[in-house]
Amino acid sequence: MRHHYNRFLELNTGVQKKSNVVRNMLTSLVKHKRVTTTSKKAKVLRYEAEKFFAKLVRTYNRFENKEDALREVKRIILANTFGGDDTVEIVLDDKLLPYIQEGRTSGYTRLYRVGVRQGDNVEKVMVELV
């Protein structure tokens, strides 16, 4: 049986390489607000980014003491991205607090088809944070 198994979210690499690629792309997405990549990697990145920001919003809303909430959110950000404290500040100030004020529970990313890559004619997709 293939319960909850989506073959479209595979990268056909090893587990360690997939996790590093996804963490690296997620860090770049957070820092630069958009990333251009292939369609397969874009679908995986979109899934991971939606899951990441939804987890941050749920965690922040779960705590009544907001200092404890921020400490827990920082821990989750550092565990899922590279880059350290500057990445934490970018996520908290630019993205997370506006998402919480809007009451957004999903729809954090958007995909745009950009064209094809010149060398091998692979479709390029831009992933953008909303």
N, C-alpha and C positions, 0 to 999 in steps of 0.2 A: 504494500500500500504506500501511497505517496502523500500522506497527510501533511498539509502546510509546507509543501516543497515546491518552490518556484524555480524552474530551470533557467528562467530569464535573468535571475540574479546571480548566476555563476560567472566567474571570470576565467575559469579553466586554468587556474594556477594553483599552487599549493596554498594551504591555509595561512601560513606565515606571510607569504608574499601578498595574499589578498588583504589581510588585515593591515599590513604596512601601506599598501597602495591606497586603501580606503581612508586610513588615518591621515595620510599625506594629502590626499585630495580634499578631505574634510577641513583640514587646517588651512589649505589654500583657499577654499571656498569662504571660510570665516574671515580670513585676513583681507582678501581681495574682492569679496562680495560676488564674484562670478568666476567660473572656470570653464574653459573650452576643452572638450575631450571627445572620445569616440562615443557612439550611441550606447554601446553595451556598458562601458564604464559609467556613463552618465546615469543610466537607469539604476545601477548599483549605488552610486553616490546619492541619488535622489532618495532612495529607500533609506539609506543610512542617515542622511541629514534629517529627514522627516522624523525618524525614530529618535535621533539625538536631541533635537529641539523639543519634541513632545515630552521626552523624559525630563528635560530641564524645566519645562513649564509645570509639569505634574509635581516635580520635586519641590519647586519653589512654592507652589500653592498648598502643598501638604503641611508645611510648617506654619505655626502661628507666630513664632519668634523669627523675624526676618533675618537676624544675624546668623542664626543656625541654618536657615534656608540658604543664605549666600555661601556659607562655608561648605555645605553639602553640594551646592551647584558648582562651586569652584573645583571641588574634588572630582566631580563627574567630568567637567571640562578637561582637566589635566589628564584624566585617565583615557579619554577618547581622542585627544588631539596632541600634536606635537607643538612646540613653540613656547611653552611656559606661561609666565605671568602676562605678557603682552597679549597673548591670545585670550586669556581669561578676561582681561579688561575690554577687549574688542567685543567679545560675546556679550558680556554683561551690559555694557553701556549702549552699544549700538543696536543690538538685536533682541536680547532677552526681555529687557524691561518694556520696550514698545510692544512686543508680542503679548506680554502679560496684561498691559493696560488695554490692549484691543480685545482681550479675551479670546485670542486665537488658540485653537487646539490642534489645527492641522493646516496644511497649505503653506508651508514655509519656503518651498522652492518652486521654481518654474523652469521648464525646458524650452529652448529655442533651437531649431535646426538652423545651422549657420551655412552649410554647404558641404563640400567634400575636401578632403586633404589632398594636396597636389601630388604627393609621391605615390600613394597607393590607392587613391580614389575611395577612401573610407569616409563615411558620413561623419561630419563633425557636429557636435551638439554643445550649446552653451547652457550651463546650469547656473541659475541666478537665485540669490536669496531675495525673497519678497520683502 
